[in-house]
Amino acid sequence: MATSPQNPAPEPGPGSLYCPNCAEEVNDPLTCGDCSAVICRRCGTPLESPDELGIG
């Protein structure tokens, strides 16, 4: 029986990340090649998910 390859970690869905510096959602983030941090394409700030913001 063939085994299926392991699936990579799921990528965040579009619009699910927020840049605190630009104060807006980021739909096209970059991933740092050194540390694998997900960063804003415009300013380079590490992105946060909306549930980490403490809003609401």
Backbone hydrogen bonds in HBPLUS format (Angstrom, degrees):
<---DONOR---> <-ACCEPTOR-->    atom                        ^
c    i                          cat <-CA-CA->   ^        H-A-AA   ^      H-
h    n   atom  resd res      DA  || num        DHA   H-A  angle D-A-AA Bond
n    s   type  num  typ     dist DA aas  dist angle  dist       angle   num
A0016-SER N   A0013-GLY O   3.14 MM   3  5.51 146.6  2.26 138.9 134.7     1
A0026-VAL N   A0017-LEU O   2.90 MM   9  5.55 160.5  1.94 139.4 142.5     2
A0018-TYR N   A0048-GLU O   2.70 MM  30  5.23 156.9  1.75 157.2 165.3     3
A0048-GLU N   A0018-TYR O   2.96 MM  30  5.23 167.6  1.97 149.4 153.3     4
A0019-CYS N   A0024-GLU O   2.99 MM   5  5.70 175.7  2.00 157.4 156.9     5
A0023-ALA N   A0019-CYS O   2.79 MM   4  5.54 129.5  2.05 140.5 154.6     6
A0030-LEU N   A0039-ILE O   2.93 MM   9  5.26 172.3  1.94 158.2 159.5     7
A0039-ILE N   A0030-LEU O   2.77 MM   9  5.26 158.1  1.82 148.6 155.7     8
A0032-CYS N   A0037-ALA O   2.79 MM   5  5.20 164.9  1.81 155.6 159.5     9
A0036-SER N   A0032-CYS O   2.94 MM   4  4.70 135.5  2.14 125.2 133.2    10
A0047-LEU N   A0038-VAL O   2.95 MM   9  5.96 171.7  1.95 153.8 153.9    11
A0040-CYS N   A0045-THR O   2.91 MM   5  5.37 152.9  1.99 140.6 148.2    12
A0044-GLY N   A0040-CYS O   2.99 MM   4  4.73 140.2  2.16 120.6 131.1    13
A0052-GLU N   A0049-SER O   2.91 MM   3  5.53 158.4  1.96 122.7 129.6    14
A0053-LEU N   A0050-PRO O   3.28 MM   3  5.40 161.6  2.31 105.3 110.8    15
